[in-house]
């Protein structure tokens, strides 16, 4: 079947090996005939063996051709500045839109423009992109706009095709003036223009309304609808505030529709809105033929579960809202770095993060840290790190399109990206074990189940 010696290399300009010459076998295996054409048992065995060899040879030829075609395609794509890396990064639809995002995204909160250098930000972002991450999240408030500036500088420097990645930003806190914050039509439009200038982009893929407006009746009002209304006063409260609330929500939806129609964004979403507020925005969009939100950004980790596990799946099934979650490691608490106190270079030691220190030293925080130690033993059993287990645990939840990572160096990034391999180990029995350990699995109230 195989040639006795390697063929002499072809000569001359542009000469090429054939597949058969490269792999040392001919297209048709040599067939031996029986004596004088007489068939006997030995000849039958030879014929069967020759057929097997022929089939094997054809399979090897096909495999070799596929290898050569892939190699040829890789060379062509490299010449066109297109990468074809082997990546294990899974991609998911953003809610029920057609947009595909990596299940792990890179966030810039605290890190870009604050905790890490511009050079490290470049290294982290490049490594993330090379490993299949196509989602980069920022906000106008991060490092007072510097996070967007650094992100934009890196994108400009790398020259990656704009169609190959997704950039999201959030609007709410843009400056000190009264008109530079909130969700007025003025600030949504002007704030997004400012973000685009810092990012050096013509558009962002998703613009988020970064929490509901605290200066309006919208804040806190929606909580009346998440519990049973048992008193007449609660009904009066809703009726009193409903007019102003609907007007504000309509203003947000109209402004978001405008920036999308102007080509400044592809989609819009919400961040830290409750389920009632999201449904209200969706209803207004349907009523006035405007663009509805497609995604909610929510905090999600072992100790923050109710919203993502109870309310957002319902919104996903009813109106197609996707979930993009952040802080999967609870600001580093789940890694174990705070088990023996607050390290000097940690996030909790940074200026402006006193709230995190208070949370760690509170009674609830101490109880959570004790559970973190038990979770570390579980991670050891799975032969993964506590961070990888925590991120994989987030990815297993229904309706989550992407989990945003916040890393301060390339080693952390690679560790977190490897959480994808841990996801397959999260069996129902293991999830039940984690739920028992945490003791905080969200449950619907009986009246909610009936409704």
N, C-alpha and C positions, 0 to 999 in steps of 0.2 A: 504493500500500500504506500509506503513512504519511499522517497527517492534514496538511493544509496549514498549520495553525496550532495552537498549544497551546490546549487547552480552558480555558475560564474556570474559575477555582477555585470549588469548591462553597462555599456560604455556609451560615451557621447553625451552632448548637452541635452538635458531634459529627459534622459533615459529613466525609466521607472521599473521597479519590480512589480510583477503581478502578484496577486494574493497567493497563488499556488507556489510561485518561486520563493516568496518570503517565508512561507511556512513549510516548504520542503516536501510537498506532495502534489501529485497530479490530479487533474479534475476527475479522471475516471480510473479507479483502481484496476490493476492488471488482473484479468480473469483467466484462469487455467481451464482448459477443456479436458474432458475425459478421453480415454484411449479410443481412437477411431470413432468417436461419437457414441460409443456404447455407454448407456447409463447403467450404473450399478449403485450400490449403497454408498460406496466411498465417494463417487461422483456427486451423489445427493448431498452428502455432508459438506463436500467442498463448495457446492452451489449455495448452500445455506450460509456457510461461512463467508463466501464472497459477497452475498447480499448484505450480511451484517456489516462487513467492512465497507461496502458501498454506502450504506446508510450512515455509518459513522463518519466516513469521509465527507459526505455532503453536509452533515451537521457541523463538522469542524470548519469546513469552507464557509458556511453561513456565519458562524461565530466570528471567524477571522475577518470576513467582509464587514460585519457590524463594527468590529474594533477599528478597522481602517476608516470606515465612514465617520465614526465618532471623532477619530483623530483629525480627519480632514475638516470636519465641522468646527472642532475646537480651534484649529489654525485659522480658519476663515473668520470665526467670531472674534478671535484675538485681534486680527487685522482690522476688524470693524469696531474695536474697543468694546466688545461685549464679552462679559465673563460667563463661564459655564462651570461654576464650582459645584462639586458634590456637596449638597447641603441637606441636613436632616431636619431643617426648619419646617414645621407644618404651617400652612396658611389657612385662614378661616375667613368666611364672609363677615363683613361688618353688619351685624344684624341681618336684615333681609334685603340689604342692598346688594349690588353686584361687585362691590369693592372688596378685594382680597387683601388681608393684612396678615403679617406674621403674628403667630400666636404670642410671641414675646416682642415687645417694643422697647425702645430706649427713651426714658424720660430725662428731663434736664433740671428738675426741681432740686434746689440746694446745691447740686454738683456744678453745672456749667455756670461760669462767671462768679463762683463763690468758693466752693470747697476744693475744686481741682483746677489745675493750670490749663491754659488754652492748649498747650501741647498734649497734655493728657486727654483733654476732651477730643482732640483730633484723633489720637490713637484709639480711644474707646469707640468713637463713632465709626472709624474705618474698619475696625475689627468686627463690630456689630454688622455692618453692611456686608462685609466679606463672608459672614456666617449666616446670611439669609435674612437678617432683620431689615424690614422695609418701612417700619413705622417709627417716626421720631416726634416726640411730643414736647411742647414748650408752652409758655404763657407770657403775656405782656408784663406780668408782675414779677417773674422770676429774675432775681438779681437786678431789679429795677430796669428790665429790658436788656441787660447785658447777655443773658442766656440766649435770647433770640439773635443778638448780634453775633455771638460766637458760633451758633448753629449755622447762621447764614454765611459767615466767612468760610466755614469748613465746606459747606455745600458748593460754594463758588470755587474754592480751591480744588476740590476733588473733580468737579466737572462731570459728576454722574448724570446720566440721562434723567431728566425731570420726571419722566413717566415711570421710572423704576422705583420710586420711593414715595412715601406718604408723609406729609408734614401736617401736624395739628397744632393749633394754638388756642389760647383761652383769653376771653375778654371780660374784664370787670374792673380791676384795679390798674389804672393807667397813669395816674398822677395825683398831685395834691389838690388840684382845683376841683370844685364841686362838679364841674362838667367833664372831668377826666376820669370819672369812675362811675360805676353803676351800669345799668342796662338800658339807658335811653337810646333812642335811635341815633342821636348825635354821637354818643360815645361808641356805640357798636361800629358805626361806619368809620369814624375818625380813628378809633382805637385799632381797628383792623388795618387801616391804611398805614398807621405807624408800625404795626407788626410786620407788614409786608416790606416796608422800607428797611427795617432792621434785618429781616431775613433775606433781603435781596431777591425776593421771589415775586412773580406776577400774581400768584394765587397760593392759598393754602388748600389742602384737601378737605380739612374739616376745621370749622371754627366753633368753639364751645362757649356757651354762656356760662361763665365760671361762678356758679351759685345763683340762686334767685336773689332779686334785689332787696337788700335789707331795709331800704328806705321806703318800702311800699307795704301795703297790707298783705302782699303775697307771702312775705316771710312769716312762717308759723301758722298761717291760716289753714294751710292744707292738712295740718295734723288733725284737724277736727274730723276729716273724712277717713282717716286711717283707724279710727276707733269708733265704737258705737256712740251715736248721738243720743244721749239719755235725757238731756234737759232742754227746755225751751230756750234758755239763754244761748246755748250753742247754735241753735237755728237762727236766732236774731243776729248773733255775731257774724254768721256767714252771709246773711242777707245784707247786713250793713256794709261789709267789706267787698262783696262780690263785684259791684260795679267798678270800683277802682282797680280791683285785682284783674278782672277781665280786660280792662283797658290797657293795663301795663303789659299783660301777657300778649295781647294782640300787637302792641308796639314792638315787642321783642320779635315775634314771629314775622311781622312785616319787615323789620329791619334786616333780619336774617335772610328773608326771601330776596330783598333788594341786593345784598352783597353777593348772593349766589347768582342772581340775574345779571349782575355787573361783571361776573367772572372773577370776583375776588376770592371766592371759595366754591368748592364743589358740593359740600354738604354742611349741615350744622347740627350740633348736638348740645346736650346739657351736661353740667358738672355739678354734683351735689344737690340736684333737685330731687324732691320726693316724687313718688309715683303719681300722686294727684296732680301736681304741677305739670308733669310731663304729659299726662293725659289731657290736661286742659290746653296745652300748647298744640297737641295733635288735633284736638277737636276744633280749635280756632282755625288751624291750617286747612282742615277739611271743609269747614263751613265757608271760608272766604277764598278757597282755591289758592292757598299759599303753600309754601314748602314746609313740611313737618320735620321735626328733629328725627335723627336716625340712630343716635347713640347716647348713652349716659356714661359719664366717667364717675366711678364710685370707689371709695376705699374698701378694700377687701383683704382680710387675712384671718387667721385662726380666731381672733377675738373681735372681729367686726363682720358679722355674717348675715344679719336679718334682711337687709335691703337686697343684697345680691342673690340670696338664696330663696327669698320669699316673694318679693315684689317685682323685681326685674324680669324673672322668667315669665310672669304673667303678661307683662308689657311686651315681651318678645313674641309670645304666641298671639297676642291680640292685635298689636299694631307694628310688630317687626323691629322694636327697639333693641339694638345691640348693647353689650356691656363692655366697656374698656376700664379695667380696674387698675388701681395704683396702691403703692405701699404694701406689697405682698409680704414683706419682712417686718411690718409694723415699725418702720423707721429704724430697723436694725435690731430690735428687741429679740426677734426670733432666731438670730444668729448666735446668741449666747454672749455677745460682747459686753452686755450689761449685767451679767450674772454676778460679777464681783465688784460692781460699782460703775462709774462713768469714766471711760478712758478719755485721756486729754484730747485726742484728735477725733473723737467720735462726734456724731451729729448732735447728740444731747449736750455736748460741751460747747457748741457754737453759740454765738450771740444771736438772740432772738428765738432760741429754742428752749427757753425756760419751762414752757408748757410740757415739753417732753421729759425733762428732769422731774418735774412735779408728778407726772404720770407714773414714772418709774418708781418713785419713792412712796407713792400712795399705797394704801392697803390692797386695793385692786391690782395695782402694778406688781406688788410683791407676790400675790397669788398667781398672777400670770407668769412671772419669771420661774416660779416653782414648777409650773406645768411645762414651760419651755425645756427645763432640764429633763423631764420625762420624755418629751418629744425627741430630744437628742439621743436618748437610748434607742428609740424606735428607728431613727435615722441610721444609727450604727448597725442595727440589725439588717437594714436594707442596703448597707454599704454605700451610703450617700451622705452628703453633708446636710445639716439642718436647713440651710438655705434652699438647697435643691428640693428637699421634701416639701418645704413650705410653698415654694413656687409651683411645683407639680400639683400640690393639693388645690391651689387656686385654679389651675388650668382644667381640672377635672369637672368644674362646676358648669351646669347647663347655661347656654346662652352667652358665655364669655367669649368675645371675639379676640381680645388681646390683653395680656398682663404687662403693664409698664414696669420696667426695671430701672432702678437708680443705683448706679455703681460709681465708685471713685477711682478705679484702676482696671487695667485689662484682665488681671487675674480674677477679680470678682466677676467681671463680665463672663469670662469663659466658664467659671464655676456655675453661674446662674443659667447660662445657656444650656448647660448639661442637664438641667432639670427635666428637659424633654425626655431623656432616656428613663427617668424615674417614673414618668407618668404611667407607663405600662405595668408597673408594679403595684399601683394603687387599686387593689382588688376591692370588691364590696366588703369583704371581711376586714381588710385593713382600714378602710374608711370608717367602718363601724367602730373599730378599736380606737381610732383617733377621736371620733365623736364621744365615745365613752370617757376618754381621758379628758377632753375639753369640758364636757358637760354643758355645752351651750348650743346644741343643735336647734335651729329655729323651728318652731312648730306653729301651724296656723291655729287660730282660735276656732272653736266649734262653729261660731256664728259666721266667721269668714268662709269656712268650708261649705256651709249650707248655701251661702250666697254665690 
